[in-house]
Amino acid sequence: MEELYEEEKFNNIDFNQTNFNMGEYEHCTFTSCDFSNVKLSGATFLSCEFLNCNLSGALLQKTSFQETFFDGCKMLGLGFDTCEAFGFSLKFKRCNLNHSSFYRVNVKKTLFDDCQLHQVDFTKANLQEAIFKESDLNGSTFFYSKLEKSNFKTAKNYSLDPEENMLKGAKFSTPEVLRLLEKYKIKIEN
């Protein structure tokens, strides 16, 4: 039987040294914990907060994240595409998500606030109404992605093809919006 943890605080725990207990975590806060390469597969996090944690390389097969907030976390190479899809809802602030995958993931209305998103795979992801506030998308892949009403106004270094993504109502600002024309190899001069 899975354990249930409610409104508990976990501080400065290295789960590579201490066993991570599989179970359901509701309204819990994890502060400065190390989950790097830890198997979180099958765990449920409901309305939890991860503050200044390292989740790089964690295994997320069928992990459920519902209304979960990550702030200041290192999250390199995570496969969000293997998470439980039902109720999937995340928010990120000041996180490093380099080399992670959101392939075919529904992250509608997700906030990426001041995040580093280098080489992230957003292929076929539903990013409708997502906000990329002050985020760096260098080398990230958008291919057949749903980006309607998404906000790239303060994002930088993104590259996406308007012919291969759904962009109706998406918000951009200059000069970054000119990156949408890269494939045409045209010169724009003032």
FENKA-V617682 format. One record per pair of residues at least 12 apart in sequence whose ideal C-beta (glycine too) atoms are under 10 Angstrom apart, sorted by sequence separation. I is the first residue (numbers start at 1). J is the second residue. If there is no record, write none. Layout:
<<I:J> <I:J>>
This chain:
<<90:102> <20:33> <147:160> <167:180> <175:188> <158:172> <10:25> <15:30> <18:33> <20:35> <30:45> <35:50> <40:55> <43:58> <50:65> <55:70> <63:78> <65:80> <90:105> <92:107> <97:112> <102:117> <107:122> <110:125> <112:127> <117:132> <120:135> <122:137> <127:142> <130:145> <132:147> <137:152> <140:155> <145:160> <147:162> <150:165> <152:167> <165:180> <175:190> <5:21> <18:34> <38:54> <63:79> <105:121> <110:126> <125:141> <130:146> <142:158> <145:161> <150:166> <155:171> <8:25> <13:30> <17:34> <22:39> <28:45> <33:50> <36:53> <37:54> <38:55> <41:58> <42:59> <43:60> <48:65> <53:70> <56:73> <58:75> <63:80> <75:92> <80:97> <88:105> <89:106> <90:107> <95:112> <98:115> <100:117> <103:120> <104:121> <105:122> <108:125> <109:126> <110:127> <115:132> <120:137> <123:140> <125:142> <128:145> <129:146> <130:147> <135:152> <140:157> <142:159> <143:160> <144:161> <148:165> <150:167> <153:170> <154:171> <155:172> <163:180> <3:21> <5:23> <6:24> <7:25> <8:26> <10:28> <11:29> <12:30> <13:31> <14:32> <15:33> <16:34> <20:38> <22:40> <25:43> <26:44> <27:45> <28:46> <30:48> <31:49> <32:50> <33:51> <35:53> <36:54> <37:55> <38:56> <40:58> <41:59> <42:60> <44:62> <45:63> <46:64> <48:66> <50:68> <51:69> <52:70> <53:71> <55:73> <56:74> <57:75> <58:76> <60:78> <61:79> <65:83> <66:84> <88:106> <89:107> <91:109> <92:110> <93:111> <95:113> <97:115> <98:116> <99:117> <100:118> <101:119> <102:120> <103:121> <104:122> <105:123> <107:125> <108:126> <109:127> <110:128> <111:129> <112:130> <113:131> <114:132> <115:133> <117:135> <118:136> <119:137> <120:138> <122:140> <123:141> <124:142> <125:143> <127:145> <128:146> <129:147> <130:148> <131:149> <132:150> <133:151> <137:155> <138:156> <139:157> <140:158> <141:159> <142:160> <143:161> <147:165> <148:166> <149:167> <151:169> <152:170> <153:171> <155:173> <158:176> <162:180> <2:21> <3:22> <4:23> <5:24> <6:25> <7:26> <8:27> <9:28> <10:29> <11:30> <12:31> <13:32> <14:33> <15:34> <16:35> <19:38> <20:39> <22:41> <23:42> <24:43> <25:44> <26:45> <27:46> <28:47> <29:48> <30:49> <31:50> <32:51> <33:52> <34:53> <35:54> <36:55> <37:56> <38:57> <39:58> <40:59> <41:60> <42:61> <43:62> <44:63> <45:64> <46:65> <47:66> <48:67> <49:68> <50:69> <51:70> <52:71> <53:72> <54:73> <55:74> <56:75> <57:76> <58:77> <59:78> <60:79> <63:82> <64:83> <65:84> <73:92> <78:97> <81:100> <82:101> <83:102> <85:104> <88:107> <89:108> <91:110> <92:111> <93:112> <94:113> <95:114> <96:115> <97:116> <98:117> <99:118> <100:119> <101:120> <102:121> <103:122> <104:123> <105:124> <106:125> <107:126> <108:127> <109:128> <110:129> <111:130> <112:131> <113:132> <114:133> <115:134> <116:135> <117:136> <118:137> <119:138> <120:139> <121:140> <122:141> <123:142> <124:143> <125:144> <126:145> <127:146> <128:147> <129:148> <130:149> <131:150> <132:151> <133:152> <134:153> <135:154> <136:155> <137:156> <138:157> <139:158> <140:159> <141:160> <142:161> <145:164> <146:165> <147:166> <148:167> <149:168> <150:169> <151:170> <152:171> <153:172> <154:173> <156:175> <157:176> <158:177> <160:179> <161:180> <162:181> <164:183> <2:22> <3:23> <4:24> <5:25> <6:26> <7:27> <8:28> <9:29> <10:30> <11:31> <12:32> <13:33> <14:34> <15:35> <16:36> <18:38> <20:40> <22:42> <23:43> <24:44> <25:45> <26:46> <27:47> <28:48> <29:49> <30:50> <31:51> <32:52> <33:53> <34:54> <35:55> <36:56> <37:57> <38:58> <39:59> <40:60> <41:61> <42:62> <43:63> <44:64> <45:65> <46:66> <47:67> <48:68> <49:69> <50:70> <51:71> <52:72> <53:73> <54:74> <55:75> <56:76> <57:77> <58:78> <59:79> <60:80> <62:82> <63:83> <64:84> <66:86> <67:87> <68:88> <69:89> <70:90> <71:91> <72:92> <73:93> <75:95> <76:96> <77:97> <78:98> <80:100> <81:101> <85:105> <88:108> <89:109> <90:110> <91:111> <92:112> <93:113> <94:114> <95:115> <96:116> <97:117> <98:118> <99:119> <100:120> <101:121> <102:122> <103:123> <104:124> <105:125> <106:126> <107:127> <108:128> <109:129> <110:130> <111:131> <112:132> <113:133> <114:134> <115:135> <116:136> <117:137> <118:138> <119:139> <120:140> <121:141> <122:142> <123:143> <124:144> <125:145> <126:146> <127:147> <128:148> <129:149> <130:150> <131:151> <132:152> <133:153> <134:154> <135:155> <136:156> <137:157> <138:158> <139:159> <140:160> <144:164> <145:165> <146:166> <147:167> <148:168> <149:169> <150:170> <151:171> <152:172> <153:173> <156:176> <159:179> <160:180> <161:181> <163:183> <2:23> <3:24> <4:25> <5:26> <6:27> <7:28> <8:29> <9:30> <10:31> <11:32> <12:33> <13:34> <14:35> <15:36> <16:37> <22:43> <23:44> <24:45> <25:46> <26:47> <27:48> <28:49> <29:50> <30:51> <31:52> <32:53> <33:54> <34:55> <35:56> <36:57> <37:58> <38:59> <39:60> <40:61> <41:62> <42:63> <43:64> <44:65> <45:66> <46:67> <47:68> <48:69> <49:70> <50:71> <51:72> <52:73> <53:74> <54:75> <55:76> <56:77> <57:78> <58:79> <60:81> <61:82> <62:83> <63:84> <64:85> <66:87> <67:88> <68:89> <69:90> <70:91> <71:92> <72:93> <73:94> <74:95> <75:96> <76:97> <77:98> <78:99> <79:100> <80:101> <81:102> <82:103> <85:106> <89:110> <90:111> <91:112> <92:113> <93:114> <94:115> <95:116> <96:117> <97:118> <98:119> <99:120> <100:121> <101:122> <102:123> <103:124> <104:125> <105:126> <106:127> <107:128> <108:129> <109:130> <110:131> <111:132> <112:133> <113:134> <114:135> <115:136> <116:137> <117:138> <118:139> <119:140> <120:141> <121:142> <122:143> <123:144> <124:145> <125:146> <126:147> <127:148> <128:149> <129:150> <130:151> <131:152> <132:153> <133:154> <134:155> <135:156> <136:157> <137:158> <138:159> <143:164> <144:165> <145:166> <146:167> <147:168> <148:169> <149:170> <150:171> <151:172> <152:173> <155:176> <158:179> <159:180> <161:182> <162:183> <1:23> <2:24> <3:25> <4:26> <5:27> <6:28> <7:29> <8:30> <9:31> <10:32> <11:33> <12:34> <13:35> <14:36> <15:37> <16:38> <21:43> <22:44> <24:46> <25:47> <26:48> <27:49> <28:50> <29:51> <30:52> <31:53> <32:54> <33:55> <34:56> <35:57> <36:58> <37:59> <39:61> <40:62> <41:63> <42:64> <43:65> <44:66> <45:67> <46:68> <47:69> <48:70> <49:71> <50:72> <51:73> <52:74> <53:75> <54:76> <55:77> <56:78> <57:79> <60:82> <61:83> <62:84> <64:86> <65:87> <66:88> <67:89> <68:90> <69:91> <70:92> <71:93> <72:94> <73:95> <74:96> <75:97> <76:98> <77:99> <78:100> <79:101> <80:102> <81:103> <83:105> <88:110> <90:112> <91:113> <92:114> <93:115> <94:116> <95:117> <96:118> <97:119> <98:120> <99:121> <100:122> <101:123> <102:124> <103:125> <104:126> <105:127> <106:128> <107:129> <108:130> <109:131> <110:132> <111:133> <112:134> <113:135> <114:136> <115:137> <116:138> <117:139> <118:140> <119:141> <120:142> <121:143> <122:144> <123:145> <124:146> <125:147> <126:148> <127:149> <128:150> <129:151> <130:152> <131:153> <132:154> <133:155> <134:156> <135:157> <136:158> <137:159> <142:164> <143:165> <144:166> <145:167> <146:168> <147:169> <148:170> <149:171> <150:172> <151:173> <154:176> <157:179> <158:180> <160:182> <161:183> <5:28> <10:33> <15:38> <20:43> <25:48> <30:53> <35:58> <40:63> <45:68> <50:73> <55:78> <59:82> <60:83> <61:84> <62:85> <64:87> <65:88> <66:89> <67:90> <68:91> <69:92> <70:93> <71:94> <72:95> <73:96> <74:97> <75:98> <76:99> <77:100> <78:101> <79:102> <80:103> <81:104> <82:105> <92:115> <97:120> <102:125> <107:130> <112:135> <117:140> <122:145> <127:150> <131:154> <132:155> <135:158> <137:160> <142:165> <147:170> <153:176> <156:179> <159:182> <160:183> <14:38> <15:39> <34:58> <35:59> <39:63> <40:64> <44:68> <45:69> <60:84> <64:88> <65:89> <66:90> <67:91> <68:92> <69:93> <70:94> <71:95> <72:96> <73:97> <74:98> <75:99> <76:100> <77:101> <78:102> <79:103> <80:104> <81:105> <101:125> <102:126> <111:135> <112:136> <121:145> <122:146> <131:155> <132:156> <152:176> <153:177> <159:183> <15:40> <30:55> <40:65> <50:75> <63:88> <65:90> <70:95> <75:100> <80:105> <92:117> <102:127> <112:137> <122:147> <142:167> <152:177> <79:105> <132:158> <70:97> <80:107> <152:179> <102:130> <152:180> <122:158> <10:48> <15:53> <16:54> <20:58> <35:73> <36:74> <40:78> <97:135> <98:136> <102:140> <103:141> <108:146> <117:155> <122:160> <127:165> <128:166> <15:54> <25:64> <35:74> <36:75> <102:141> <107:146> <112:151> <118:157> <127:166> <132:171> <137:176> <2:42> <3:43> <4:44> <5:45> <6:46> <7:47> <8:48> <9:49> <10:50> <11:51> <12:52> <13:53> <14:54> <15:55> <24:64> <26:66> <27:67> <28:68> <29:69> <30:70> <31:71> <32:72> <33:73> <34:74> <35:75> <36:76> <37:77> <44:84> <50:90> <55:95> <56:96> <60:100> <75:115> <76:116> <80:120> <81:121> <91:131> <93:133> <94:134> <95:135> <96:136> <98:138> <99:139> <100:140> <101:141> <103:143> <104:144> <106:146> <108:148> <109:149> <110:150> <111:151> <114:154> <115:155> <117:157> <126:166> <128:168> <129:169> <130:170> <131:171> <2:43> <31:72> <36:77> <41:82> <43:84> <46:87> <56:97> <60:101> <75:116> <80:121> <93:134> <94:135> <98:139> <99:140> <104:145> <108:149> <109:150> <113:154> <117:158> <123:164> <124:165> <128:169> <129:170> <2:44> <41:83> <42:84> <47:89> <49:91> <50:92> <51:93> <52:94> <53:95> <54:96> <55:97> <56:98> <57:99> <69:111> <71:113> <72:114> <73:115> <74:116> <76:118> <77:119> <78:120> <79:121> <81:123> <98:140> <108:150> <123:165> <128:170> <137:179> <5:48> <10:53> <15:58> <25:68> <30:73> <40:83> <41:84> <44:87> <46:89> <56:99> <71:114> <76:119> <81:124> <92:135> <97:140> <102:145> <112:155> <122:165> <127:170> <56:100> <81:125> <45:90> <50:95> <55:100> <70:115> <80:125>>
